[in-house]
């Protein structure tokens, strides 16, 4: 009898260790430095003439006192149009440079920043959109404070950056548009797909890992559902874009969000594009897509 009790205890202990490790893997992943992120973007040929641009670095204080590293890049000509560009999971603000070049072609002033726990910011847990959406609200407020209440402000996001922007809609941000590139509708769907594809594990392991995340880090993965923030969005137009061959965050995430959006919305799929590769796959189509969308929604 004692043997079986010991065996069950050992199995339970190992299970807790495993699910805790899986939760920690998601919440505290290995992240890029600015240098490694830059090297990756240069490898893809999308960093462009970034070094020739004049940068104005600054810090933004979020709602809880956490500081975010940001940079401002002026439009080529005087303009009242601004865009905040938000990067994805494990990346840095340098992953936003390719979109910075695109928006500057459209004469937008650009703000790029490091997500909470990423880049030059103090390391902390990643909530994949929950706290990061509140950080974005702080960046939006700071942008109006710095550059004027009458500016025309929009958002562009990639991957987790897209997801946190959709999540922020529940706070009713004062923005004119969102370009949403390869975002996810719900985190559990992404993680179930990832553990099966990358690790050959059964999808059900994400459910106890979500519980362990709630215990260890204060939030369950099941609570991260950007799609729920779209229910009452009737004012902010959204351009959803996704790689048709994205096998990390599959295109159905954007398709689902497109269907439930009450405001004006578009959906563009890029054949042959993997995750976060739409712009690289067809840069001129991407530029026309954004340009045409902005022409339709600009007031």
C-alpha positions in Angstrom: 0.0 0.0 0.0 2.8 2.4 0.9 4.5 1.6 -2.3 1.5 2.6 -4.4 1.0 5.8 -2.4 4.6 6.7 -3.0 4.3 5.9 -6.7 1.2 8.0 -7.1 2.9 10.8 -5.2 5.9 10.7 -7.4 3.8 10.7 -10.6 1.8 13.7 -9.3 5.0 15.5 -8.4 6.5 14.9 -11.8 3.3 16.0 -13.5 3.3 19.2 -11.5 6.9 19.8 -12.5 6.2 19.1 -16.1 3.1 21.4 -16.4 4.9 24.1 -14.4 7.8 23.9 -16.8 5.5 24.2 -19.7 3.8 27.2 -18.2 7.2 28.8 -17.5 8.3 28.1 -21.1 5.4 30.2 -22.4 5.5 33.0 -19.8 9.3 33.4 -19.7 10.6 32.4 -23.1 14.1 33.1 -24.4 13.9 36.5 -26.0 15.8 38.4 -28.6 18.2 41.3 -27.9 18.1 44.3 -30.1 21.2 43.0 -31.8 20.0 39.5 -32.5 16.6 40.9 -33.7 18.4 43.3 -36.0 20.5 40.5 -37.4 17.3 38.4 -38.1 15.6 41.3 -39.9 18.8 42.0 -41.9 18.9 38.3 -42.9 15.4 38.7 -44.3 16.5 41.9 -46.2 13.8 44.1 -44.5 15.9 46.4 -42.3 16.6 48.8 -45.1 18.3 52.1 -44.5 17.4 52.3 -40.8 20.7 53.7 -39.7 20.2 56.7 -41.9 17.0 57.7 -40.1 17.0 60.2 -37.2 15.8 58.5 -34.0 14.5 60.1 -30.9 14.6 57.5 -28.1 12.5 58.0 -24.9 10.8 56.2 -22.1 7.1 55.7 -21.5 5.7 54.9 -18.1 2.8 52.4 -18.1 -0.1 52.3 -15.7 1.8 50.4 -13.0 5.1 52.4 -13.3 6.7 49.9 -15.6 8.9 51.7 -18.2 8.8 51.0 -21.9 11.6 51.9 -24.3 10.4 53.7 -27.4 11.7 55.5 -30.4 10.1 58.2 -32.6 10.8 58.6 -36.3 9.4 61.7 -38.1 7.7 61.5 -41.4 9.7 62.6 -44.4 7.5 65.7 -44.7 5.5 67.5 -41.9 2.5 65.5 -41.1 -0.2 65.1 -38.5 -0.5 61.3 -39.1 1.1 59.0 -36.6 1.2 55.2 -36.2 2.3 53.0 -33.3 3.9 49.8 -34.4 3.9 46.8 -32.0 6.1 43.8 -32.4 5.6 40.1 -31.5 6.5 37.5 -28.9 10.2 37.2 -28.1 11.1 40.0 -30.5 12.0 43.7 -30.0 11.1 47.0 -31.5 13.6 46.3 -34.3 11.1 43.7 -35.7 8.8 46.7 -36.4 11.4 48.5 -38.6 10.1 46.9 -41.9 6.7 48.4 -41.2 8.2 51.7 -40.2 9.7 52.0 -43.7 6.3 51.3 -45.2 4.4 53.9 -43.1 7.1 56.5 -43.8 6.5 56.0 -47.5 2.9 57.1 -46.6 4.3 60.1 -44.7 3.4 58.8 -41.3 5.3 59.7 -38.1 6.2 56.3 -36.5 6.6 55.2 -32.9 8.1 51.8 -32.2 8.6 50.4 -28.7 9.6 47.3 -26.8 6.8 45.2 -25.4 6.7 44.5 -21.6 9.6 42.2 -20.7 11.1 42.4 -24.2 14.1 44.3 -25.8 15.7 46.9 -23.5 12.9 46.7 -20.9 13.3 45.2 -17.5 12.6 41.4 -17.7 9.3 40.3 -16.4 6.6 37.8 -17.2 4.9 37.9 -20.6 1.1 37.8 -20.4 0.7 37.6 -24.2 -1.7 40.5 -24.4 -3.3 41.0 -21.0 -1.0 43.5 -19.4 0.6 44.4 -22.7 -2.8 45.8 -23.9 -2.7 48.2 -20.9 0.9 49.2 -21.9 -0.4 50.0 -25.4 -3.0 52.3 -23.9 -0.2 54.0 -22.0 1.7 54.4 -25.3 -1.4 55.9 -27.0 -1.9 58.3 -24.1 1.8 59.3 -24.2 1.6 59.9 -27.9 -1.3 62.3 -27.6 0.5 64.1 -24.7 3.7 64.5 -26.7 2.4 65.3 -30.2 -1.0 66.9 -29.6 -4.6 65.9 -29.1 -5.6 66.5 -32.7 -3.2 64.1 -34.4 -4.5 61.3 -36.6 -3.3 58.1 -34.8 -3.4 54.5 -35.9 -1.9 51.1 -35.0 0.0 48.3 -36.7 0.8 45.1 -35.0 2.5 41.8 -35.8 1.7 38.4 -34.2 1.4 39.0 -30.4 1.6 42.7 -31.2 -1.6 42.3 -33.2 -3.3 40.3 -30.5 -2.6 42.8 -27.8 -3.9 45.6 -30.0 -7.2 43.7 -30.5 -7.3 43.1 -26.7 -6.8 46.8 -26.1 -10.1 47.5 -27.9 -11.9 46.6 -24.7 -10.5 49.8 -23.3 -11.9 51.8 -26.3 -8.6 53.4 -27.4 -8.8 56.7 -29.4 -7.3 55.4 -32.6 -8.5 55.7 -36.2 -7.4 52.3 -37.6 -5.7 49.0 -36.9 -3.6 47.0 -39.4 -3.5 43.5 -37.8 -0.9 41.2 -39.2 -1.0 37.5 -38.2 -2.6 37.9 -34.8 -4.4 35.3 -32.8 -8.0 35.1 -31.8 -7.4 32.9 -28.7 -4.1 31.8 -27.1 -5.2 28.3 -26.2 -5.7 27.5 -29.9 -2.2 28.7 -30.7 -0.6 26.7 -27.8 -2.5 23.5 -28.6 -1.3 23.7 -32.1 2.3 24.5 -31.1 2.7 21.6 -28.6 1.4 19.1 -31.1 3.4 20.5 -34.1 6.7 21.4 -32.4 6.9 18.9 -29.6 4.7 16.0 -30.6 2.7 16.3 -27.4 -1.1 15.8 -27.1 -3.0 19.0 -27.2 -4.6 18.4 -23.8 -1.4 19.2 -22.0 -2.0 22.9 -22.5 -5.1 22.8 -20.1 -3.2 21.8 -17.0 -0.3 24.1 -18.0 -2.9 26.9 -18.2 -4.0 26.1 -14.6 -0.3 26.1 -13.5 0.2 29.5 -15.2 -2.8 30.8 -13.2 -1.2 29.5 -9.9 2.4 30.6 -10.6 1.9 33.7 -12.7 -1.5 35.1 -12.0 -3.3 34.4 -15.3 -4.6 31.4 -17.2 -3.8 31.0 -20.9 -7.5 30.5 -21.4 -8.1 34.1 -20.4 -6.1 35.5 -23.3 -8.9 35.8 -26.0 -8.5 38.9 -28.1 -11.5 37.9 -30.2 -13.7 38.7 -27.2 -12.7 42.4 -27.4 -14.3 42.7 -30.8 -17.9 42.3 -29.7 -18.6 46.0 -29.3 -16.1 47.5 -31.6 -18.1 49.6 -34.1 -15.7 52.5 -34.6 -12.2 51.3 -35.3 -11.7 49.9 -38.8 -9.4 46.9 -39.0 -7.4 45.5 -41.8 -6.6 41.8 -41.1 -3.7 40.3 -43.0 -2.4 36.8 -42.7 0.0 34.4 -44.4 -2.0 31.7 -46.1 0.8 29.2 -45.3 1.2 30.4 -41.7 1.7 27.2 -39.6 2.3 28.9 -36.3 -0.8 31.1 -36.0 -3.0 29.6 -38.6 -5.1 31.9 -40.9 -8.4 30.9 -39.3 -7.5 33.2 -36.4 -7.8 36.3 -38.6 -10.7 34.8 -40.5 -12.6 34.3 -37.2 -11.9 37.9 -36.0 -12.8 39.4 -39.4 -16.2 37.7 -39.2 -17.1 39.0 -35.8 -15.9 42.6 -36.2 -18.8 45.1 -36.3 -16.7 48.0 -37.6 -15.4 48.2 -41.2 -13.0 45.4 -41.8 -10.9 43.8 -44.5 -9.2 40.4 -44.7 -6.2 39.8 -46.9 -4.4 36.4 -47.2 -1.0 36.2 -48.8 -0.3 32.9 -50.6 3.1 31.4 -49.9 3.6 33.5 -46.8 4.5 31.8 -43.5 4.2 33.4 -40.1 4.9 37.2 -40.1 6.2 36.9 -43.7 3.5 38.7 -45.7 5.5 41.9 -46.3 8.6 40.0 -47.2 6.6 37.7 -49.6 5.0 40.5 -51.6 6.2 44.0 -50.4 4.4 45.9 -53.1 1.1 44.2 -52.6 1.4 44.8 -48.9 2.1 48.5 -49.5 -0.9 48.8 -51.8 -3.1 47.0 -49.4 -2.2 49.3 -46.5 -2.4 52.4 -48.7 -5.8 51.5 -50.1 -7.1 50.6 -46.7 -6.0 54.0 -45.2 -7.5 55.8 -48.2 -10.8 54.2 -47.4 -10.8 54.9 -43.7 -9.0 58.2 -43.3 -11.3 61.0 -42.3 
